[in-house]
Amino acid sequence: MISKAPRISPRTDRTQLLSALRKPRVLLWGAAGLVTLGFLVALEFAARHYGLPGPIANQAGEVIFAPKSGPLLYASMALMMVVLTWRQRFIAAGVAIGIDVVFFLVRWMVGADQMFGNGALWVILGCGVIAVTRRTGPERVLLLKGVGLGLLLVAGRKTGDAWLLITSKTRPTVLDPYVAVADHALGNPSWLVGRMVEATGPVGSHILDWVYIQLAVAAVCVSLYQLRNVARDGRFPGHYLVRTFLVIGLVGPAIYMIFPVVGPIFAYGDGAFGTGGQHWALADLWPHTPPPVSTPHAMPYDGITPRNCMPSLHTAWATAIFIHSRKGPRPLRYAGTFWLLATLGATLGFGYHYGADIIAGVVFAFTIDAAMRSLDRGWDRAGIRLVAYGTGVFAALLVSYRYLPMQMAEYPWVFGPLLILAMASVVQGYMWTTRLWEPKAAPAQKPEPQPELV
């Protein structure tokens, strides 16, 4: 006699669904999704208030129109494909390339702007539709997570663009003179590296510029290594680079609103020209003549240039890439080190940041990554202490740049080493704490002696 499987009534199915929704992790992710959606809608309205499309409209437009960054869209698709089998990956890549070829031919015939990437976005959205309509259970959940991961990377870029617009419109004055004076404690590294990059000629500039622009692609390469077993295991790891990368990009622009700075090339270089050709720079000093030490003051600036220097998020992102590449194979570790050094060279050598921004960016990156690690493994005393210490050091840096710049410039041999030591203490604290979190290898047990047989 064959026993029949018990029939699950709709009431039982609804009860199981409600029970699953009550789980803390599900509630947390649901709340995070709602907050993210609300944040994107708020940014959309803010951008519309200034007469420009926001992150949602910009992303929707890239379904048809030429994308701003094709490599970023293909990198996002590569992240999404970590949940697919190899056969599905080849099919998805072929479909994306085929769609881009069609878009290229149509734009060529009508004389429109050319840029690839539409095919990658179509594939990501198509996989989302397939997940909802053709998949069930854990397979659907995994595919939706992959689609969400790919779209989050793209949305992060669009969100950052909207944030930069808001900083330029809502902060009419900048604090560059304060940071420039405080930077004397570090020996004005932007002026020094700027002359070095200038001496390398166009070759060095082109290499650093490419590294600077393609930072997100480098992050995807490290993430692909970290997520290489997702399709096999059926789940994502608890902590990986993309999470830290996105949180840095989400929290960092809020600091721009508190401490608006445009950078040496704009405040002390050839400057930015507003309406009527108005010159906004204090003087044309960068990179050959360090700015004089004088009582700093806030200076007015145009409504176009982003106030995106303090902290240096490019440095923070490159630092996060360096941290997460440490457990990879040797070529990945070398690439992570190269990307960090090249990013530092670009941020300083192109006059985008002061040395003070770099130190703040490193502290910011290690603090955010420590918080993300603690969130994954559960908060303990060591994690709370590390995040609180990093936050305190970061706040102390901003306060000293704002209220002690003259003292820092007058006593560089005191404040310069103090700044370096403050940054190094956060790095060392991170290394000590994460080493405690590493799983300990169990000692091999010695075999028990066998009784002798007489």
C-alpha positions in Angstrom: 0.0 0.0 0.0 1.5 3.4 -1.1 1.0 6.2 1.4 0.0 9.5 0.0 2.0 12.7 0.8 0.1 15.0 3.1 -1.8 17.7 1.3 -0.8 21.2 2.3 -3.8 23.5 2.6 -3.6 27.2 1.6 -4.1 28.1 5.2 -1.0 26.1 6.2 1.0 27.6 3.3 0.1 31.1 4.4 1.0 30.2 8.0 4.5 29.0 6.9 5.0 32.1 4.9 4.1 34.4 7.8 6.4 32.4 10.0 9.3 32.8 7.6 8.6 36.6 7.4 8.8 36.9 11.2 12.4 35.8 11.2 14.7 38.6 12.3 17.0 38.2 9.2 14.1 38.5 6.8 12.7 41.5 8.6 16.1 43.1 8.6 16.5 42.7 4.9 13.0 43.8 4.2 13.5 47.0 6.3 16.8 47.6 4.5 15.1 47.3 1.1 12.4 49.7 2.1 14.9 52.2 3.4 17.0 51.9 0.2 13.9 52.4 -2.0 12.8 55.4 0.1 16.3 56.9 -0.1 16.4 56.5 -3.9 13.0 58.2 -4.2 14.1 61.1 -2.0 17.3 61.6 -4.1 15.1 61.5 -7.2 12.9 64.3 -5.9 16.0 66.3 -4.8 17.6 66.0 -8.2 14.3 67.0 -9.9 14.2 70.0 -7.7 17.4 71.2 -9.3 16.1 70.5 -12.8 18.1 67.2 -13.4 17.0 63.6 -13.5 17.8 61.5 -10.4 19.2 58.0 -10.0 16.0 56.2 -10.9 15.4 58.1 -14.1 19.0 57.9 -15.1 19.1 54.1 -14.7 15.8 53.7 -16.5 17.0 55.7 -19.4 20.0 53.4 -19.8 17.7 50.6 -20.9 17.4 52.4 -24.3 19.9 55.3 -24.4 23.7 55.2 -24.3 24.9 54.3 -20.8 27.3 56.5 -19.0 29.7 53.6 -18.2 29.5 50.4 -20.2 32.3 48.6 -18.2 30.4 49.2 -15.0 27.2 47.6 -16.5 29.2 44.5 -17.7 30.9 44.3 -14.3 27.5 44.3 -12.7 26.4 41.6 -15.0 29.5 39.6 -14.1 28.5 39.9 -10.4 25.0 38.7 -11.1 26.3 35.7 -13.0 28.0 34.2 -9.9 24.6 32.5 -9.2 24.5 30.9 -12.7 26.0 27.7 -14.0 28.8 28.0 -16.6 26.4 27.1 -19.4 24.0 29.9 -18.3 26.9 32.3 -18.0 27.9 31.8 -21.6 24.4 32.2 -22.8 23.9 35.4 -20.8 27.2 36.9 -22.0 26.3 36.0 -25.7 22.8 37.6 -25.3 24.3 40.7 -23.8 26.9 41.1 -26.6 24.2 40.4 -29.3 21.9 43.1 -27.9 24.8 45.6 -27.8 25.7 44.8 -31.4 22.1 45.6 -32.4 22.1 48.9 -30.4 25.4 49.8 -32.0 24.1 49.3 -35.5 20.9 51.3 -34.8 22.8 54.2 -33.2 25.3 54.2 -36.0 22.5 54.5 -38.6 20.7 57.4 -36.7 24.0 59.1 -35.7 23.4 58.8 -32.0 26.1 58.6 -29.2 27.8 55.3 -29.0 28.4 53.4 -25.7 28.0 49.7 -25.0 26.4 48.2 -21.9 22.7 48.2 -22.7 22.9 44.4 -23.4 24.3 43.8 -19.9 21.5 45.7 -18.3 18.9 43.9 -20.3 20.3 40.5 -19.3 20.2 41.5 -15.6 16.6 42.6 -15.8 15.7 39.6 -17.9 17.2 37.3 -15.2 15.0 39.1 -12.7 11.9 38.4 -14.8 13.0 34.7 -15.2 13.5 34.4 -11.4 9.9 35.6 -10.7 8.2 33.7 -13.5 10.2 30.5 -14.0 12.0 29.7 -10.8 10.7 28.6 -7.4 12.1 28.0 -3.9 15.8 28.4 -3.1 16.6 28.7 -6.8 14.4 31.7 -7.2 15.8 33.3 -4.0 19.4 32.8 -5.2 18.8 34.2 -8.6 17.0 37.3 -7.2 19.9 37.9 -4.9 22.3 37.8 -7.8 20.1 40.3 -9.8 19.8 42.5 -6.8 23.6 42.5 -6.3 24.2 43.5 -9.9 21.6 46.3 -9.8 22.9 47.5 -6.4 26.3 48.2 -7.9 24.7 50.2 -10.7 22.4 52.0 -8.4 25.3 52.9 -6.2 27.0 54.7 -9.0 23.8 56.6 -9.9 23.2 57.5 -6.2 26.7 58.9 -5.9 26.1 61.1 -9.0 22.9 62.5 -7.4 24.7 63.0 -4.0 27.5 65.0 -5.8 24.9 67.2 -7.5 23.2 67.9 -4.1 26.6 68.8 -2.5 27.3 71.4 -5.2 23.9 73.0 -4.9 23.4 73.1 -1.1 27.0 74.0 0.0 27.8 77.4 -1.5 31.0 77.7 0.5 33.9 75.2 0.9 36.5 74.6 3.6 39.6 74.1 1.3 41.7 76.8 3.0 41.4 75.0 6.4 42.5 71.6 4.9 45.3 73.3 2.8 46.8 74.9 5.9 46.4 71.7 7.9 48.1 69.8 5.1 51.4 71.6 5.8 51.8 69.2 8.7 52.1 66.4 6.1 54.4 68.3 3.8 51.7 69.2 1.2 51.8 65.8 -0.5 49.4 66.8 -3.3 51.8 69.4 -4.5 54.7 67.0 -4.3 53.0 64.1 -6.1 51.4 66.5 -8.6 54.9 67.5 -9.8 56.0 63.8 -9.9 53.0 62.9 -12.1 53.6 65.9 -14.3 57.2 64.8 -14.8 56.1 61.3 -16.0 54.3 62.9 -19.0 51.2 61.6 -20.7 52.0 57.9 -20.2 51.9 58.1 -16.4 48.8 60.3 -16.5 46.9 58.0 -18.7 47.7 54.9 -16.6 46.7 56.7 -13.4 43.6 58.1 -15.0 42.5 54.7 -16.2 43.0 53.2 -12.7 41.1 56.1 -11.1 38.1 55.7 -13.4 37.9 51.9 -13.4 37.9 51.4 -9.6 34.5 49.7 -9.5 35.7 47.2 -12.1 38.7 46.3 -9.9 36.3 45.8 -7.0 34.2 43.4 -9.1 37.3 41.4 -9.9 38.1 40.9 -6.2 34.4 40.2 -5.5 34.2 37.5 -8.3 37.0 35.6 -6.5 35.2 35.9 -3.2 31.9 34.8 -4.7 33.3 32.1 -7.0 31.5 29.2 -5.1 28.1 30.8 -4.8 26.5 28.8 -7.6 28.0 25.6 -6.1 27.1 26.3 -2.5 23.7 27.9 -3.2 24.4 30.9 -0.9 26.4 34.0 -0.5 29.2 34.4 2.0 28.5 36.5 5.0 31.1 39.2 4.4 32.5 40.2 1.0 33.8 43.3 -0.7 30.6 44.6 -2.4 28.9 45.1 0.9 31.7 47.3 2.3 32.0 49.0 -1.1 28.4 50.0 -1.2 28.2 51.2 2.4 31.3 53.4 1.9 29.5 55.0 -1.1 26.3 55.4 0.9 27.7 56.9 4.1 30.7 58.9 2.7 28.7 61.6 0.8 26.9 62.5 4.1 30.3 63.6 5.3 30.7 65.8 2.2 27.7 67.8 3.5 29.3 68.3 6.9 32.8 69.1 5.5 32.5 70.4 1.9 35.9 70.5 0.1 36.5 70.7 -3.7 40.3 69.8 -3.8 43.6 71.5 -4.7 43.1 71.5 -8.5 40.0 73.6 -8.1 40.8 75.7 -5.0 44.4 76.4 -5.8 44.9 75.2 -9.4 43.5 76.4 -12.8 40.2 76.5 -11.0 36.6 76.2 -12.2 34.8 78.7 -14.3 31.2 79.5 -13.6 28.8 81.7 -15.5 30.4 84.6 -17.1 33.8 83.1 -16.9 34.2 83.8 -13.2 37.3 82.3 -11.7 36.7 80.6 -8.4 40.2 79.5 -7.4 41.9 81.5 -4.7 45.1 81.5 -6.7 46.9 79.4 -9.5 49.4 77.7 -7.2 49.0 73.9 -7.7 51.2 72.0 -8.1 54.4 74.2 -8.2 53.8 76.6 -5.2 52.5 75.4 -1.9 49.7 77.6 -0.5 50.9 80.2 2.1 50.2 79.7 5.8 47.5 82.2 6.8 44.4 82.3 8.9 41.9 80.1 6.9 38.4 81.0 6.1 35.5 79.5 4.2 35.5 80.5 0.5 32.5 80.7 -1.9 32.5 78.3 -4.8 30.4 77.6 -7.9 27.3 75.5 -7.9 28.7 72.8 -10.3 31.8 71.4 -8.8 31.1 68.5 -6.3 32.3 69.0 -2.7 33.6 65.4 -2.7 37.0 65.5 -1.0 36.6 64.9 2.7 37.1 62.0 3.1 38.7 60.6 -0.1 36.2 57.9 -1.0 38.4 56.7 -3.9 41.1 56.1 -1.2 38.5 54.3 1.0 37.4 52.1 -1.9 40.9 51.3 -2.9 41.8 50.5 0.7 38.7 48.1 0.9 40.0 46.4 -2.3 43.4 46.0 -0.7 41.9 44.6 2.5 39.7 42.0 0.7 42.5 41.0 -1.7 44.8 39.8 1.1 43.3 36.3 1.2 43.3 35.8 -2.5 46.1 34.2 -4.6 49.3 36.0 -5.2 48.3 37.7 -8.5 45.2 39.1 -6.8 47.2 40.4 -3.8 49.6 42.1 -6.1 46.8 43.6 -8.1 45.1 44.9 -4.9 48.4 46.5 -3.8 48.9 48.1 -7.2 45.4 49.5 -7.3 45.8 51.1 -3.9 49.2 52.7 -4.7 48.0 53.8 -8.2 44.8 55.3 -6.7 46.8 57.2 -4.1 49.0 58.5 -6.9 46.0 59.6 -9.0 44.1 61.2 -6.1 47.1 63.3 -5.1 48.8 63.6 -8.4 45.8 65.0 -10.3 45.1 67.5 -7.5 41.7 65.9 -6.5 42.6 65.5 -2.8 44.8 66.7 0.0 47.0 64.5 2.1 44.5 65.0 5.0 41.7 63.6 2.8 43.8 60.4 2.2 44.4 59.8 6.0 40.7 60.3 6.7 39.7 58.0 3.8 41.9 55.1 5.1 40.5 55.4 8.7 37.0 55.6 7.2 37.5 52.4 5.1 38.9 50.3 8.0 36.1 51.5 10.3 33.3 50.6 7.8 34.8 47.2 7.0 35.1 46.5 10.7 31.4 47.4 11.2 30.4 45.1 8.3 32.4 42.2 9.7 30.8 42.7 13.1 27.4 42.9 11.5 28.0 39.5 9.8 29.5 37.6 12.7 27.6 39.3 15.5 28.6 42.2 17.6 31.0 41.5 20.5 33.0 43.7 22.8 36.1 43.6 20.4 34.0 44.7 17.4 32.2 47.5 19.2 35.5 48.7 20.6 37.2 48.7 17.2 34.3 50.5 15.4 33.9 53.1 18.2 37.7 53.8 18.2 37.8 54.2 14.4 34.8 56.5 14.5 36.4 58.5 17.3 39.7 58.9 15.4 37.8 59.9 12.2 35.8 62.5 14.1 39.0 63.8 15.8 40.6 64.2 12.4 37.7 66.3 11.0 37.7 68.5 14.2 41.4 69.1 14.1 41.3 70.0 10.3 38.6 72.5 11.0 39.7 74.1 14.3 43.5 73.4 14.6 44.9 74.1 11.1 47.2 76.9 12.2 48.7 74.9 15.0 49.2 71.9 12.7 51.0 74.1 10.2 53.1 75.8 12.8 54.2 72.5 14.4 54.5 70.0 11.5 57.0 67.8 13.3 54.4 67.2 16.0 51.1 67.0 14.2 52.4 65.2 11.1 53.6 62.1 13.0 50.4 62.3 15.2 48.2 62.1 12.1 50.2 59.1 10.7 50.1 57.4 14.1 46.4 58.0 14.5 45.8 56.3 11.1 48.2 53.5 11.8 46.5 52.8 15.2 43.2 52.1 13.5 44.9 49.9 10.9 46.8 48.0 13.7 43.6 47.7 15.8 41.8 46.2 12.8 44.5 43.7 12.2 44.6 42.6 15.9 40.8 42.3 16.2 40.2 40.4 12.9 43.1 38.1 13.8 41.1 37.2 17.0 38.1 36.5 14.9 39.8 34.0 12.6 38.9 30.4 13.3 41.5 28.6 15.3 42.8 25.3 14.0 42.1 22.5 16.4 45.3 20.9 17.7 45.9 17.4 16.4 45.1 14.8 19.1 47.7 12.3 20.0 46.6 8.7 19.6 46.0 6.9 22.8 48.5 4.2 23.7 47.2 0.7 23.1 47.5 -1.8 25.9 50.2 -4.4 25.4 49.1 -7.9 24.9 51.0 -10.4 27.1 
